[in-house]
Amino acid sequence: MCGIFGIITSQEQTLGPILIEAAKRLAYRGYDSVGSATVWASGQIDLRKDVGRIQDVSTRLRFAEMRGSRGITQLRWATFGAPSQPNAQPHLDSDGDMVGAHNGNVVNNVQLRELFLREGLIVRGTNDGETCVHAVERHFDHNGGDMLAAIRSAYTDLEGDYAFVITHRDEHKLYAIKKGSGLVGGLGDGFTCLSSDLPSILPLTRRIIRIRDGEIVTLAPDRIELFNVADGAPITRDEERYEGPIEVAEKGGYPHFMLKEIHEQPTVANELLHLLDSTPHLARFVEALRATGDRPVYLVGSGTSYHACLLGAYYFNRVAGCSAVPCLGPQFIEQYANSVGPQDTAVFVSQSGETKDILNALKVMRQKGGRVLSVLNVLGSSLAHASDVYLPLACGYEISVPATKTFVNQCVLFLYLAFRLAGRKTDELSALPRLLAEAVEVTDAPSRKVVEYLVNWNALHYLGYGMTHPIALEAALKLKEITYAHCEGMFSSEFKHGPLAAVHDGYPVLFFTLAGDEAMMINHINEVTTRGGRAIAVAAEHPILRKNVHDYLPVPASDPLLAPIVLTIPAQLVAYHMSVARGIDPDFPRNLSKTLTVD
Ligand code: M6R
C-alpha cells in the first residue's frame, strides 16, 4: 500500500520540508522506499529517491533543500519489483519531461513494460508506478501534447486498481487519476494538494475535495478541477470541511486499525487474485512445487501463518491431490531436518518475513540443499532475500498486531496455488472478494450479539471439522491474543477425548461448520449441549443445525472450498468486539509485538 502526495503553489519556494512532513504522515501505511520530485518555476525537475526510512533517505539526499512550485512525494511498499533505487518513486518518462508516482497495482505491468521497450521508451526499473508514467508519455505526442487526453488514453491501457499523480515540466499543473485506490484533494491559501489519504493533507488544510473512481483531477495553485475519464466531461463537486482528529483519519474512520484491516480484506483478496493472474513469479513457484514430485511439500509458518499452512495442506490435498506437511519452524528442524534433501521443497510463510523461527528453519533447508519458496507481505524482508522465489501477499502494511488481512490472503494464495497445481481455472475463485465483503457486512451485528454472552467467560472452546479445524485454531488464537481469555481450538471429533470434561452449565463452545458437515457437527454439538454447555454455530444458514444450537452466527453461503476463508471474518469480528468490550486495545495487546525476531 504505497502513498502519494502532490502539491502545487503559486510561487516557487522551498517545498522539501512540506514533502518530508507529508511522507511522515503517510508512513503509517508502510513503505520500503521514499522519493520526492520538485519542479522549479523554470521547468527543471529535481528528483531524489532511494530505499530506506524517511529520516535516513531525506537527510542523506537533502530533501529539505528541494525547491519548486510543484512537488510530489511517494512512499513505496513493494509488491512486484524489488525495493531498489530505480524502483523507488517518483519516476521520469523517457526524456525526463514528465515526473509521476502511483499508489496501487497495475496488474498488466509486465506486458506493458515489454510493449514500452519494443516501442523504444526508456524504462529504468520494473515497478508499475513507472508504467503509469510511460503509459501517459506514449499517448502524449499523439494527443497533441494534451495531458488530459493522454491520461484518458493511458487509463484504457492500465489494468488494475491504482491512483497516480503526474506533471509535465512545461505546464504549471498537477494531474491525477483515481481508479480503485484512495485519492483526496485539499484546497489551501495559494496552493492545492492531493494525497492517497487525509492525514497528510490535514496539517495543511481542512478544506477537502473527495475524488471518486473514474475521475481525473487537475490541480492549479488556486483551484481543483475534476473530469470524467470516460468522456472527458467536467464534473462539479463542492468542497467539504473535515473537522475530525488526524488520528481518526489515519484509521480510515474506524476506531482501530484491526477493524480497518478486517474491512480491507475483500479489496486485498481481489487485488491478490489479479496480481497472481499476471505475475511471472507464479509459474516459477508452481514449477518448483511440481518438481517435488510425489514427496510432500513442507508448509512452514508460525502463529497465524501456521494456521494458513494448515488450511493450505487441506487445499493441496483436496484440490490437487498433493500431499503437504504443515509445520512450525522449530518443528520442521526437530522433526524433518534429517529426512529432507535436494529433492524436497518447503514453502516458508511469514507476513513480516522476519520471524526468527522461520528463518532458522529456512537455514536448515538451505543446508540440506532443498528448494526454498516463500510467501510474505514485506518484500524487502530477510525471507524475501533468502528465498529462491517468493510470492507477495499484496496486503499493504498491516499495523494491528493481530494478523487479519494477511491471514486471509495467505489462505487465498494457497487455494489459488492448489487450483494451479490441479490445472483448474482460477476464475472459479472470483466470487471470493464479494463473499468476504458480504461476510463483513452481515456478520458484524450477530458477532456483537454473541460477544454479549462470551464476554464474561474466561475459558471457552472453538471447534472445527476438516477444513474448519485451521479456522477454529486461528479464531482461538485471535481471541486469546486480544481478549486475554483462554480459548482452545480443536478438531471437533477430538473434544470427547478429554476436553469434554470442561463443559458445565453455560460453558460456551463455538462450532465452525462447513456445508456438508452439519450432520457430523450435530453429533459433536449434542455431546456439549446434553452436558449443559452452550453451543454456538458459525455456519451458513441450515435449519436443522439451527435447531440444535443455542445461538447461530450465520455467514453467506458459499462453495465449501471458499467457506473456510469466509468463516474467518466472524471469527475476527467476535475477537475484535470482545476485546473492545473488555476495554483492551486490540491493535496493541500486552506482551506482544508485530514482528518476532527472537528464538
Ligand atoms: O510475521 P509472521 O507471519 O511470521 O508472524 C507469525 C506470528 O508471530 C503471527 O502470525 C502472530 O501469531 C499474530 N500476531 C497472530 O495474530
Residues whose N, C-alpha, C, O or C-beta is under 5 A from the ligand:
A	BS01	M6R	S302 G303 T304 S305 V349 S350 Q351 S352 G353 T355 V401 P402 A403 K594 L596
